[in-house]
Amino acid sequence: MQNLILEGTWKPGQKIPSQRTLSEDYDISRASLREALLTLETLGLIRSEPGRGTFVTHGQEGTRSKEGRWRYADSLPLRDVFQTRIMLESEIAALAAQGIDDGSLDRLEAATEEMQRGWDLGDLVTNVEADLLFHQIIVGHCGNRMLQLLYENAAEILTETQRQPIPATRTERMQASIAEHREVIAALRARDPEGARAAMATHIRNTALSAAVDLD
């Protein structure tokens, strides 16, 4: 879908096919499709209009600022969500350090490499999806079902803080973010709960800064 928009097959102002059609065409679940559409919308490529459908916005002047708009601005301050991410994901990372297996650590490495590859190619969807996967893998290995449920129930809001800064992210910040992922992996591989907690907190705090949110 990203390529169809960027290459001009789907043109500015054009209504894209329904979710039902897209999920059948790409043979993916509705849940996976919704994640992809959220990413495309946050990146400024499409716009969803309730009751009308979803339209291509890429190439239209005045559709969004470079920094983008916080999707939940009417109900939740962005700062509050980043604060919650630090509290929740730092503890999740600490617990994951006690039980994550080598295969999952390798998957974290692969996701980080994919994140880098997407950025290098200008494929922001791949970059974002790899970032989302990285954090989801860690959540899946924290061993605390209650924390997992809290994360899953708020995932749509929490993961938007990973998408939202991307349109304004500079290359040096992306390289720092990828390096922070590697620091989290190193702490997890060392089975160091406190190191994993600190590395994840630093990563989220710096991501907040890239979204113009200072948590200090």
C-alpha positions in Angstrom: 0.0 0.0 0.0 2.8 2.4 0.8 4.4 1.7 -2.6 1.0 2.2 -4.4 0.8 5.6 -2.8 4.4 6.7 -3.2 4.6 5.5 -6.8 1.4 7.3 -7.7 -0.8 4.3 -8.5 -3.1 5.5 -5.7 -3.4 9.2 -6.3 -3.9 12.1 -3.9 -7.6 12.4 -3.0 -8.4 8.9 -4.2 -10.5 6.7 -1.9 -8.7 3.4 -1.2 -10.5 0.0 -1.2 -12.5 -1.1 1.9 -10.8 -2.9 4.7 -12.7 -6.1 3.7 -11.3 -5.9 0.2 -7.8 -5.1 1.3 -7.7 -7.9 3.8 -8.8 -10.3 1.1 -6.4 -8.9 -1.5 -3.4 -9.1 0.8 -4.6 -12.2 2.6 -4.1 -10.7 6.1 -6.3 -10.4 9.1 -8.4 -7.3 9.8 -6.3 -6.7 12.9 -3.0 -6.6 10.9 -4.6 -4.4 8.3 -5.8 -1.9 10.9 -2.2 -1.7 12.3 -0.9 -1.0 8.8 -3.6 1.6 8.1 -2.8 3.3 11.4 0.9 3.5 10.4 0.1 4.9 7.0 -2.2 7.5 8.5 0.3 8.6 11.1 2.9 8.9 8.4 0.6 11.2 6.5 -0.1 9.0 3.5 -3.8 8.4 4.1 -6.7 10.0 6.0 -9.7 8.2 7.5 -13.0 10.0 7.3 -15.8 8.4 9.4 -18.7 7.4 7.3 -16.9 8.2 4.0 -13.9 5.9 3.9 -10.1 6.3 3.7 -8.4 8.6 1.2 -4.9 9.2 0.0 -3.4 12.4 1.3 0.2 12.1 0.2 1.1 14.9 -2.1 -1.8 17.1 -1.0 -0.7 20.5 0.4 -1.8 21.4 3.9 -2.9 17.9 4.9 -0.6 17.7 7.9 2.4 19.4 9.5 5.7 17.6 9.4 5.5 16.8 13.1 2.0 15.3 12.7 -0.9 15.4 15.2 -1.2 13.3 18.3 -4.1 11.1 17.4 -5.6 11.1 21.0 -5.1 14.8 21.7 -8.7 15.2 22.6 -8.6 12.7 25.4 -5.0 11.9 26.5 -2.0 14.2 26.8 1.0 12.7 24.9 3.2 13.2 28.0 0.9 11.0 30.1 1.2 8.2 27.6 5.0 8.4 27.5 5.1 8.4 31.3 2.9 5.3 31.3 5.1 3.6 28.7 8.2 4.1 30.9 6.4 2.7 34.0 5.0 -0.3 32.2 7.6 -1.2 29.6 10.6 -0.7 31.9 9.2 -3.3 34.4 8.3 -5.6 31.5 11.9 -5.4 30.2 13.2 -6.2 33.7 11.0 -9.2 34.0 11.8 -10.4 30.4 15.5 -10.4 31.3 14.8 -13.2 33.7 13.2 -15.6 31.2 13.7 -14.6 27.6 15.2 -17.4 25.4 18.0 -17.2 22.9 15.7 -17.6 20.0 13.6 -14.6 21.0 16.8 -12.6 21.5 17.7 -13.4 17.9 14.3 -12.2 16.8 14.9 -8.9 18.6 18.2 -8.6 16.7 16.5 -9.4 13.4 13.7 -6.8 14.1 16.4 -4.2 14.9 18.2 -5.0 11.6 14.9 -4.7 9.8 14.2 -1.4 11.4 17.6 -0.2 10.1 17.0 -1.6 6.7 13.6 0.1 6.4 15.0 3.4 7.3 17.9 3.1 4.9 15.5 2.3 2.1 13.1 5.1 3.0 10.5 2.4 3.8 9.0 4.0 6.9 6.2 1.4 7.2 8.8 -1.4 7.5 10.8 0.7 10.0 7.7 1.3 12.2 6.5 -2.3 12.0 9.9 -3.6 13.0 9.9 -1.2 15.9 6.5 -2.4 17.0 7.5 -6.0 16.8 10.6 -5.4 18.9 8.6 -4.1 21.8 5.9 -6.8 21.4 8.5 -9.6 21.6 9.7 -8.2 24.9 6.1 -7.9 26.2 5.5 -11.6 25.3 8.4 -12.7 27.5 7.8 -10.8 30.7 6.1 -13.7 32.4 3.5 -11.5 34.1 0.1 -12.1 32.5 -1.4 -9.0 34.2 1.3 -6.7 32.8 0.8 -8.3 29.4 -3.0 -7.7 29.6 -2.4 -4.1 30.6 -0.2 -3.6 27.6 -2.5 -5.4 25.2 -5.5 -3.4 26.4 -3.7 -0.1 25.8 -1.6 -1.2 22.8 -3.4 1.0 20.3 -2.6 4.1 22.3 0.9 3.0 23.4 2.1 2.0 20.0 0.9 5.3 18.5 3.8 7.0 20.5 6.2 4.8 18.4 4.6 5.9 15.1 3.9 9.6 15.9 7.4 11.0 16.0 8.6 9.2 12.7 7.7 11.9 10.2 9.9 14.5 12.0 12.6 12.0 13.0 16.1 12.9 11.8 18.7 10.3 10.7 20.8 10.9 13.8 17.9 10.2 16.1 17.0 7.1 14.3 20.5 5.8 14.6 20.4 6.6 18.3 17.1 4.8 18.6 18.5 1.7 16.9 21.5 1.8 19.2 19.2 2.0 22.2 17.4 -1.2 21.0 20.8 -2.9 20.9 21.5 -1.8 24.5 18.2 -3.3 25.6 19.1 -6.5 23.8 22.5 -6.6 25.4 20.9 -6.2 28.9 18.4 -9.0 28.1 21.1 -11.3 26.8 23.1 -10.7 29.9 20.0 -11.6 32.0 20.4 -8.2 33.7 17.0 -7.0 35.0 18.2 -3.6 36.2 20.2 -3.0 33.1 17.1 -3.9 30.9 14.9 -1.6 33.0 17.3 1.3 32.7 17.9 0.8 29.0 14.2 0.6 28.2 13.5 3.8 30.3 16.3 5.7 28.5 14.9 4.5 25.1 11.4 5.7 25.8 12.5 8.9 27.4 14.6 9.7 24.3 11.7 8.8 22.0 9.5 11.2 23.9 12.1 13.9 23.3 11.9 13.3 19.6 8.2 13.9 19.9 8.9 17.2 21.7 7.9 15.8 25.1 10.4 16.3 28.0 9.7 13.9 30.8 12.3 15.3 33.2 
